[in-house]
Amino acid sequence: MTVCSSNDKKQGKRLRMGMRRSLRWAVGALLAFMLLTVAAWSLSRFLGPTDAQEAALAMMREPLPPVQRNAFPALWLMPYDIPDAKRDEVFAEDLRRLKAMPFTPSADPAEKVGAADYISVAAKRYLTPAMSVDDSTLFCTGREPCLAKIGADPATYTALLARHAALLDRVETLWDHDGLRHSFGLRLDMPFPPYHFGNLARTRHALWFVQERRAEAFDGVCRTITAWRRIGANSDNLISRMMGDAYSGQSYPHLFAEMLAETPRDFALPPSCADAFATPTGAELSVCQAMRGEFAYQDSGMLAIGSGAFGEPTWWPEVMLPLIFDEEMTAADAAEALGYYCSAGFERRMREDVRIPRPEMSLGLTRFQCVSNSLGCMLAETAAPAFEGYAGRLQDSNANLRLIGVLLRLREDTADTRSFAVRLQSAAGEIGSVSREVSLTSDGRSVRLRNYQKSMSEYREIPLPAYFHKPATTSR
């Protein structure tokens, strides 16, 4: 039998007392931590968005003014050969049906469900054969040399455009529109019109030029550029803004430059070309309208997450979602990020053609706001960088339009006997800021314009008419 000494008993008692004190300390520390966490969470949620974010939120939620002649219905119904008298009726029915459709999101952005998968009622009522793959590949795409492509086989293109004459006529109705407002609402599952049809008329205009119908060709190209300048600049979403830029600042001006290079100096261009290459002003020098629409699109997403429209996440019980996500705080984050593109400083840089620096915003996961909105902060942190670069593309396209406008002015001024290189150098300030390089290629047959946004190419090259060719180079 083992007999415990009094010392052993005392030591055991002290050990038990120490364990109780440690346990009480641990429980107290845990309770203090929980109280501090609850207090921090409550204060974070109570403080909510900053004053700057509240101001951005109010500004970004202001509705955009309507446009007088909205291009959206024409684009939406462009694939269908609908009698003119029935087009408004068909679009009104599509609008009613879509407005009545509940929001149906998908976890996979590439998957089209609900409204995103909606097809116009015109598809069955006015059955129009879809363009064959063979025909679609014949049309000019991107900035490829359209004149050379068509000039190599004009008979094939004459037949192609005859087969699709009605569609091309519908494409050219866009000349009569002032801007674009997405009629179905800027919701996460909104369907988009077939923007790609806007590029089809370029092949028609190129064929007219090959057929020596130069006045019609120039007028068609120039009126299309002017139309897409208006539509793009007055669009309420980023996709249509950038499609307008692609057509009015890139593909159609490229065709115009090809045509001009093969046209005698004494050929009188139609008046529509003066409008097409007028110096960009107003909304053309801004991306604010499109970013406000992009905010509305994101704002609808915040509501969808908050309402549980995406279903219960597998990694977090839905009942706990309010602890890590707040709709208004997340919307305020988005408003601050996108509101940067509407700021006075940003718009000044756009007007002055100054390179746009990366936005310096207070986004970050270590902000006190993120204590009660960790999911919202992660969403904001992920979304913010996605919009860098769009403004640079617009600046490049506007500089391209200004450059062609300068070439047209130099073409008209036959009294100036200086070399083209010197004349271009003297007009450089009309094209862009001092940081934008404008130069001649080594053979003097093209002008090179340095891009700010170099994702596609470092330079844009514009072929020059023979009367401008000089074996010299100028740059700035």
Residue pairs with C-beta under 8 A, 6 or more apart in sequence:
40 368
40 371
41 323
41 371
41 372
42 372
43 368
44 368
44 369
44 370
44 371
44 372
44 373
45 326
45 329
45 372
45 373
47 368
47 369
48 326
48 328
48 329
48 332
48 369
49 57
49 328
49 329
49 332
49 333
49 369
50 332
50 362
50 369
52 336
53 332
53 333
53 335
53 336
54 332
56 332
56 335
56 336
56 339
57 328
57 331
57 332
57 335
57 336
59 335
59 339
59 342
60 292
60 295
60 296
60 334
60 335
60 338
60 339
60 342
61 295
61 296
61 299
61 335
62 292
64 181
64 236
64 289
64 292
64 293
66 181
67 177
67 178
67 179
67 180
67 181
67 234
68 178
69 176
69 177
69 178
69 179
70 177
70 178
70 179
70 180
70 181
70 183
71 174
71 177
71 178
71 179
71 180
71 231
72 180
72 181
72 182
72 183
72 193
73 87
73 88
73 91
73 183
74 170
74 173
74 174
74 177
75 174
75 180
75 193
75 194
75 195
75 197
75 198
76 91
76 94
76 120
76 183
76 193
77 87
77 90
77 91
77 120
77 122
78 167
78 170
78 171
78 193
78 194
78 197
79 128
79 130
79 167
79 194
79 197
80 90
80 120
80 122
80 123
80 126
80 128
81 126
81 128
81 166
81 167
82 90
82 122
82 126
90 120
90 121
90 122
90 125
90 126
91 183
93 121
94 118
94 120
94 121
94 122
95 183
95 184
97 118
97 121
98 115
98 118
98 184
98 185
98 191
99 184
99 185
101 114
101 115
101 118
102 114
103 114
103 115
103 187
103 188
103 189
103 300
103 304
103 309
104 113
104 114
104 115
104 116
104 189
105 113
105 114
105 188
105 189
105 304
105 309
105 310
106 112
106 113
106 114
106 116
106 189
107 310
113 189
114 189
115 184
115 187
115 189
115 190
115 191
116 189
116 190
116 191
117 191
118 191
131 164
131 167
135 160
135 163
135 164
138 156
138 157
138 160
138 203
139 160
139 199
139 200
139 202
139 203
140 146
140 149
140 150
140 199
140 202
140 203
140 206
140 251
140 255
141 199
142 251
143 250
143 251
143 254
145 258
146 202
146 203
146 206
146 254
146 255
146 258
147 206
147 209
147 210
147 255
147 258
147 259
147 262
149 206
150 157
150 203
150 206
150 207
150 210
151 210
154 207
154 210
154 211
157 203
157 207
157 210
158 207
158 211
160 203
161 168
161 203
161 204
161 207
164 200
167 197
167 200
168 200
168 201
168 204
170 197
171 197
171 198
171 200
171 201
172 201
172 220
172 223
172 224
174 198
174 224
174 227
174 228
174 231
175 223
175 224
175 226
175 227
176 227
177 227
177 230
177 231
178 230
178 231
178 234
179 230
179 231
179 233
179 234
179 235
180 231
180 234
180 235
180 236
180 237
180 240
180 244
181 236
182 190
182 236
182 237
182 240
182 293
184 190
184 191
186 236
186 237
186 293
186 296
186 297
186 300
187 297
187 300
188 297
188 300
188 301
188 304
190 297
192 239
195 239
195 240
195 243
198 228
198 243
198 247
199 246
199 247
199 251
201 220
201 224
202 221
202 224
202 251
202 252
202 255
204 220
205 216
205 217
205 220
205 221
205 224
205 255
206 217
206 255
206 259
208 214
208 216
208 217
208 220
209 217
209 218
209 259
209 262
214 259
214 263
214 267
215 270
217 259
218 256
218 259
218 269
218 270
218 272
218 273
219 270
219 272
219 273
221 252
221 255
221 256
221 259
221 276
222 256
222 269
222 270
222 272
222 273
222 275
222 276
222 277
223 272
223 276
224 247
224 248
224 252
225 247
225 248
225 252
225 253
225 256
225 276
225 277
226 248
226 272
226 275
226 276
227 248
228 243
228 244
228 247
228 248
228 252
229 244
229 248
229 249
229 276
229 280
229 284
229 401
231 240
231 244
232 240
232 241
232 242
232 243
232 244
232 245
232 247
232 248
232 284
233 241
233 244
233 282
233 283
233 284
233 286
233 289
234 283
234 289
235 241
235 244
235 289
235 290
235 293
236 289
236 290
236 292
236 293
236 296
237 290
237 293
237 294
237 297
238 287
238 290
238 291
238 293
238 294
238 387
238 390
240 290
241 287
241 289
241 290
241 390
241 394
242 290
242 390
242 393
245 393
245 394
245 397
248 397
248 401
249 394
249 396
249 397
249 398
249 400
249 401
250 397
250 400
253 277
253 400
253 401
253 404
256 273
256 276
256 404
257 404
257 462
257 463
258 463
260 407
260 411
260 465
261 463
261 464
261 465
261 466
262 465
263 465
265 411
265 414
265 465
265 467
269 408
273 408
274 408
277 401
277 404
277 405
277 408
278 405
279 401
279 402
279 405
279 430
280 398
280 401
280 402
283 289
284 398
285 347
285 350
285 351
285 394
285 398
286 342
286 347
286 350
287 341
287 350
287 390
287 391
287 394
288 341
288 342
288 347
291 338
291 339
291 341
291 342
291 387
292 338
292 342
294 338
294 387
295 334
295 335
295 338
295 339
298 331
298 334
298 338
298 383
299 331
299 334
302 327
302 330
302 331
302 334
302 376
303 309
303 327
304 310
305 321
305 325
305 327
305 330
305 375
306 321
306 325
306 326
306 327
308 318
308 321
312 318
313 321
316 324
321 375
323 372
324 372
324 373
324 374
324 375
324 376
325 373
325 374
325 375
325 376
326 372
326 373
326 376
329 369
329 372
329 373
329 376
330 373
330 375
330 376
330 377
330 379
330 380
333 363
333 369
333 376
333 377
333 379
333 380
334 380
334 383
336 361
336 362
336 363
337 359
337 361
337 363
337 380
337 383
337 384
337 387
338 387
340 346
340 359
340 361
341 387
341 391
346 356
346 391
348 354
349 355
349 356
350 356
350 391
350 394
350 395
352 433
353 395
353 398
353 399
353 432
353 433
353 436
354 433
354 435
355 392
355 433
355 435
355 452
356 391
356 392
356 395
356 452
358 388
359 384
359 388
361 384
363 377
363 380
363 381
363 384
364 370
364 377
364 381
365 374
365 377
365 378
365 381
367 377
369 377
370 376
370 377
389 453
389 455
392 451
392 452
392 453
393 453
395 432
395 452
395 453
396 449
396 451
396 452
396 453
396 460
399 431
399 432
399 436
399 449
400 449
400 460
400 462
402 430
402 431
402 432
403 431
403 438
403 447
403 449
403 462
404 462
405 430
406 424
406 427
406 430
406 431
407 447
407 462
407 464
407 468
409 427
410 416
410 420
410 423
410 424
410 427
410 468
411 465
416 423
418 426
419 470
419 472
420 440
420 444
420 464
420 468
420 469
420 470
421 440
421 444
421 470
421 472
421 473
421 474
422 474
424 438
424 440
424 447
424 474
425 474
425 476
428 438
428 476
431 438
431 449
432 438
432 449
434 476
436 449
436 450
436 452
437 448
437 449
437 450
437 475
437 476
438 447
438 448
438 449
438 450
438 474
438 475
438 476
439 447
439 448
439 473
439 474
439 475
439 476
440 446
440 447
440 448
440 470
440 472
440 473
440 474
440 475
441 447
441 448
441 461
441 473
442 473
443 469
443 471
444 464
444 469
444 470
444 471
444 472
444 473
445 463
445 464
445 469
446 461
446 462
446 463
446 464
447 461
447 462
447 464
448 459
448 460
448 461
449 459
449 460
449 461
449 462
450 458
450 459
451 457
451 458
451 459
451 460
